[in-house]
Amino acid sequence: MYDYVVVGAGSAGCVLASRLSQDPDVTVCLIEAGPADTAENIHIPVGFGKLFRTHLDWDYDTHEEPSLGRRRIYLPRGRVLGGTSSTNTMVYVRGNRIDFDEWNQPGWSYGQLLPYFMRSEDNERGESPYHAIGGPLAVSDGRSNNPMCSAFVEAAAQAGYPLNDDFNGATQDGFGYFQLTQREGRRCSTAAAFLRPALDRPNLTVETNIQVHRVLIEHGRAVAVTGYRLDQAMTISASREVILCAGAYNSPQLLMLSGIGPAGLLTALGIPVVLDQPHVGQNLQDHALVPLVFTHSHPISLLAANQPQHVQRFIEESRGPLTANGPEAGGFVRTSGGLPAPDVEFLAAPVMFADSGLGTPTHHAISFGPSMLTPRSRGSVLLASDDPTAKPKISHNYFADETDLDSAVEATRIGLHLARQKALARYNEGQFQPPASESDRDLRGYVRSYVHSIFHPAGTCAMGTVVDAELQVLGVEALRVVDASVMPTLVRGNPNAATIAIAEKAADVISGSAPLQWQVAAVAR
Ligand SMILES: Cc1cc2nc3c(=O)[nH]c(=O)nc-3n(C[C@H](O)[C@H](O)[C@H](O)COP(=O)(O)OP(=O)(O)OC[C@H]3O[C@@H](n4cnc5c(N)ncnc54)[C@H](O)[C@@H]3O)c2cc1C
């Protein structure tokens, strides 16, 4: 019996368990389906792709996507301490300030969330109105410094785009280098940042290799979870709350397995209905990425990262290609003038990134696709079976809304325009799998054939429909969801930082602390 049972030690779960257990008078049990984060490819940044489709990955795919020629799209998720923060590409982008304001949820405006971004942060560049030092999460400049990424930023300037040295500062628009969740060239997951320093606390228990199967609800109140470690069943009770931090695919799956979801589906699968909640698993959003890959003959891409001199440099200086996170540089642009904020993020990686990152690079290359930030299309996560170990049925419905396709075509044109700039000539000897032409018809066909996920699912237990603004599941007591699934709309950017900030704020809400205040008056809009 613990006060709080937290399910899922991912980006959010590690933060929450660490913050809640700062109070020595409460007991916290953090339960993770995967193992400890000992694999080298977690900590050596360039290794992230080698974790795909391994035992550290939930290894999901969408069902056949109707607007993508019935292709199934690969959806990796970390199944290990640190969750997807142990397997992601470490880009630290918070989102655009209007994202949080548009959520329109009490307590969640940009001004109210900024203190929580900053409480986490230990920024290598020091303090500023937007950044802080001394927090657990290291935010650093990249140490790979690949010349192809510099050429990409220069090309953007040549094409007339502004440069931006801080995508989390006064404005998001423009091109530049990403800051990364790394410390000294190593990945700084939430397990490394928040959990490891808390492991000695007697009031914090961390259980790995237990997959939770359902939440037990008695008289409308969550009282325990049941799960399995191999074939050993176990029940872990919570006297105060059960908190689901299992991510945008698995939190709604767990709610449905526990009888909270669309009654028709649950009944058809033989799951007793606790609460008919048609919104659980709906509103699924993601950023789709259109890959643009340009090949050349210069042996400087990440294909050459494991050469002895680079290994030596990594060991001695914690620098060089082994610290590469993938997208080192990028930029935020608007595909049309009337938009209130960027709708496209470019991500430039010094490697051939094809087939969702599953394809083995065959050439030296630079990849810089547009990621579509404000999709109108919505998908869903539903149970495929009452078996908790079965994969859920995930349908993203990418481009179900035709206007999403129009924006992707425009963004692809911008990418092709960047590729023609002088600065990139050296690294653009040919395009891998190019579109037949730049006509609307050919680009629409290209996007449908090659687009893939950039792995940012959110929205499936959204604030306002499934949980309230304190992240409590509506209609059930002592049950919350705290992870990327509670975002009503996906942020314009990479969602790890926002997920961490959500967990930071949730910790204060749960423990009854007064909301953090910050001097935001001076922050320019
Ligand atoms: C390849 C890749 C690259 C990415 N790159 C970036 C990036 O550069 N920057 C960025 O900001 N974002 C990036 N993201 C996205 C970002 O990492 C996620 O949005 C974020 O980690 C989501 O956090 P979460 O807490 O919602 O879920 P997760 O971090 O996925 O945590 C969920 C945890 O719950 C556990 N769990 C699930 N079900 C159960 C169960 N039944 N029982 C017990 N435990 C369970 C999981 O194993 C996992 O540890 C990337 C994602 C991927 C896959």
Ligand as a Chemical Component Dictionary entry (heavy atoms), coordinates in Angstrom:
data_LIG
# 
_chem_comp.id                   LIG 
_chem_comp.type                 NON-POLYMER 
_chem_comp.pdbx_formal_charge   0 
_chem_comp.three_letter_code    LIG 
# 
loop_
_chem_comp_atom.comp_id 
_chem_comp_atom.atom_id 
_chem_comp_atom.alt_atom_id 
_chem_comp_atom.type_symbol 
_chem_comp_atom.charge 
_chem_comp_atom.model_Cartn_x 
_chem_comp_atom.model_Cartn_y 
_chem_comp_atom.model_Cartn_z 
_chem_comp_atom.pdbx_ordinal 
LIG C1  C1  C 0 12.168 8.301  -31.879 1  
LIG C2  C2  C 0 11.549 9.458  -31.165 2  
LIG C3  C3  C 0 12.157 10.694 -31.218 3  
LIG C4  C4  C 0 11.582 11.775 -30.559 4  
LIG N1  N1  N 0 12.278 12.936 -30.510 5  
LIG C5  C5  C 0 11.843 13.944 -29.723 6  
LIG C6  C6  C 0 12.647 15.095 -29.550 7  
LIG O1  O1  O 0 13.735 15.207 -30.121 8  
LIG N2  N2  N 0 12.182 16.067 -28.729 9  
LIG C7  C7  C 0 10.966 15.983 -28.118 10 
LIG O2  O2  O 0 10.581 16.934 -27.434 11 
LIG N3  N3  N 0 10.180 14.902 -28.268 12 
LIG C8  C8  C 0 10.619 13.862 -29.024 13 
LIG N4  N4  N 0 9.876  12.721 -29.121 14 
LIG C9  C9  C 0 8.592  12.654 -28.403 15 
LIG C10 C10 C 0 8.734  12.662 -26.881 16 
LIG O3  O3  O 0 9.817  11.877 -26.470 17 
LIG C11 C11 C 0 7.416  12.198 -26.248 18 
LIG O4  O4  O 0 6.406  13.120 -26.622 19 
LIG C12 C12 C 0 7.455  12.125 -24.728 20 
LIG O5  O5  O 0 8.518  11.314 -24.308 21 
LIG C13 C13 C 0 6.128  11.561 -24.206 22 
LIG O6  O6  O 0 6.211  11.420 -22.820 23 
LIG P1  P1  P 0 5.100  10.605 -22.008 24 
LIG O7  O7  O 0 5.441  10.738 -20.579 25 
LIG O8  O8  O 0 3.765  11.029 -22.471 26 
LIG O9  O9  O 0 5.266  9.084  -22.510 27 
LIG P2  P2  P 0 6.510  8.108  -22.420 28 
LIG O10 O10 O 0 7.777  8.860  -22.215 29 
LIG O11 O11 O 0 6.410  7.221  -23.599 30 
LIG O12 O12 O 0 6.259  7.293  -21.078 31 
LIG C14 C14 C 0 5.327  6.265  -20.931 32 
LIG C15 C15 C 0 5.936  5.219  -20.012 33 
LIG O13 O13 O 0 4.921  4.350  -19.544 34 
LIG C16 C16 C 0 5.365  3.016  -19.639 35 
LIG N5  N5  N 0 4.174  2.188  -19.763 36 
LIG C17 C17 C 0 3.262  2.202  -20.765 37 
LIG N6  N6  N 0 2.288  1.313  -20.524 38 
LIG C18 C18 C 0 2.581  0.739  -19.341 39 
LIG C19 C19 C 0 1.943  -0.275 -18.572 40 
LIG N7  N7  N 0 0.815  -0.852 -18.978 41 
LIG N8  N8  N 0 2.521  -0.657 -17.407 42 
LIG C20 C20 C 0 3.669  -0.073 -16.973 43 
LIG N9  N9  N 0 4.312  0.879  -17.676 44 
LIG C21 C21 C 0 3.769  1.284  -18.846 45 
LIG C22 C22 C 0 6.243  3.026  -20.883 46 
LIG O14 O14 O 0 7.095  1.913  -20.966 47 
LIG C23 C23 C 0 6.972  4.343  -20.726 48 
LIG O15 O15 O 0 8.116  4.222  -19.933 49 
LIG C24 C24 C 0 10.368 11.623 -29.824 50 
LIG C25 C25 C 0 9.747  10.373 -29.800 51 
LIG C26 C26 C 0 10.326 9.301  -30.448 52 
LIG C27 C27 C 0 9.662  7.958  -30.387 53 
# 
loop_
_chem_comp_bond.comp_id 
_chem_comp_bond.atom_id_1 
_chem_comp_bond.atom_id_2 
_chem_comp_bond.value_order 
_chem_comp_bond.pdbx_ordinal 
LIG C1  C2  SING 1  
LIG C2  C3  SING 2  
LIG C2  C26 DOUB 3  
LIG C3  C4  DOUB 4  
LIG C4  N1  SING 5  
LIG C4  C24 SING 6  
LIG N1  C5  DOUB 7  
LIG C5  C6  SING 8  
LIG C5  C8  SING 9  
LIG C6  O1  DOUB 10 
LIG C6  N2  SING 11 
LIG N2  C7  SING 12 
LIG C7  O2  DOUB 13 
LIG C7  N3  SING 14 
LIG N3  C8  DOUB 15 
LIG C8  N4  SING 16 
LIG N4  C9  SING 17 
LIG N4  C24 SING 18 
LIG C9  C10 SING 19 
LIG C10 O3  SING 20 
LIG C10 C11 SING 21 
LIG C11 O4  SING 22 
LIG C11 C12 SING 23 
LIG C12 O5  SING 24 
LIG C12 C13 SING 25 
LIG C13 O6  SING 26 
LIG O6  P1  SING 27 
LIG P1  O7  DOUB 28 
LIG P1  O8  SING 29 
LIG P1  O9  SING 30 
LIG O9  P2  SING 31 
LIG P2  O10 DOUB 32 
LIG P2  O11 SING 33 
LIG P2  O12 SING 34 
LIG O12 C14 SING 35 
LIG C14 C15 SING 36 
LIG C15 O13 SING 37 
LIG C15 C23 SING 38 
LIG O13 C16 SING 39 
LIG C16 N5  SING 40 
LIG C16 C22 SING 41 
LIG N5  C17 SING 42 
LIG N5  C21 SING 43 
LIG C17 N6  DOUB 44 
LIG N6  C18 SING 45 
LIG C18 C19 SING 46 
LIG C18 C21 DOUB 47 
LIG C19 N7  SING 48 
LIG C19 N8  DOUB 49 
LIG N8  C20 SING 50 
LIG C20 N9  DOUB 51 
LIG N9  C21 SING 52 
LIG C22 O14 SING 53 
LIG C22 C23 SING 54 
LIG C23 O15 SING 55 
LIG C24 C25 DOUB 56 
LIG C25 C26 SING 57 
LIG C26 C27 SING 58 
# 
